[in-house]
Amino acid sequence: MTQAPPKPQPVDTAKKVRTILWILIAAVVATGVIWFAIFMATKPAPAVPTGGAQLVREDSHRITKPATEKAQLVEFLDFECESCRAAYPLVEELKKEYGDRITFVQRYFPLPGHRNSGTAALAVEAAAQQGKYEVMVAKLFETQPQWGEKSDSQAATFRSYAQDLGLDMAKYDASILDEKTLARIRKDASDGNALGVTGTPTFFLDGQKLTLDTEEQFRQLLDEAAK
């Protein structure tokens, strides 16, 4: 007797979507681990980018764009650095005070001693590609006590922040996995190494590396530069 062919099983669409989502998250987490390994491997060699180190590049994140620029303030920062988090409110305040005369520029400088600093930079750059650089920076500094200093990858946590901020998650995941995103961050770090950056935050005012002791001193330097 010929048996009837088995009936096709109904497709569990929700289960399929969940499976795809977890695959994407796993890929993002893996990228964070890969980033750390690559950065650790390349950190000891402060390679100068082609054409020499540059303090500001065409694609650098300019936080303010004054109509008439009097000076440039460049900050190399690490999103897992507690000192960067402590300086963030002051930088925001100074940006409001001097942003009409001084161009504030921020560049990535993930420190290898911070396990998730590179992964955080990837998340910020992926958000930047959707016009959300500043809001992701604010989110990471706001939540740093929750994810900082952890030994396991926080890529999934950063992905949840991107989702909370309303980013296109398909584009976000693609940016995280894109070699160009990693190369963009490594270029900043390479410039920083070549320019003598050894810790964060490090500020350059009109090309001069600053040694800052007080907020009053910082303001005085910006006052003079903004005249």
C-alpha positions, 0 to 999 in steps of 0.5 A: 500500500502506498503511504501518503506523503507526510504533511509539512510541519507548520513553520514557527515564524516566531521561533525562526525570528528568535533564532536569527536574532540570537545568531546576530547577537552571537556574531556581534559578541564574537566581533567584540572578542575579535576586536579585543584580540586584534587591538591587543595584537597591534597596540605595541606598535604605534604605526603612523597612518599613511601620510603621517599622523593627523590630529584631525582627519576629514572623517573625525567627529566634529561635535561643534561647527562654529561659523567662524572657528577660532580654535580646535579642541581635540579629545582622545577618549575611551568610553570605559575610562572612568576619567573620561566619564568624569570629564564628560559633563564638563566637556558638554558644558564647555561645548555650550560655552565655546562651541560657537568659536571652538571646534570640539573634535572627539576621537576614539582611543580604546585602551587595551586594559579595558576589555569592552572599550573597543566594543563600545567604540564599535557601537558608537561608530555604528550609531554614528553611521546613522547620525546618532553619535552624540546620543550613543556617547551619552548613553554609554557614559550614563550607563558605564557603571553597569557595564564597565570593568566586566571581563565578558563581552558587553556587545549585546548590552550595547546592541540593546542601547542601540535598539532603545535609541531607535536605530535601524538594527539591520544596519547597526548589525551590518556596521558592527560586522563591517571591517571598515568600522573597525578600521575607522577606530583603529585609525584614530587609535593609531594617530593617537599613538603616533601623537603621544597619547598614552591615556584618556582623556587627552586633549589637544588645543590647536595642536598642543597637547594639554597638561590639565590640573584644574577646571579653571586652567582649562577654561582659561586656555579656552578663553585665550584660544577663543579670542 
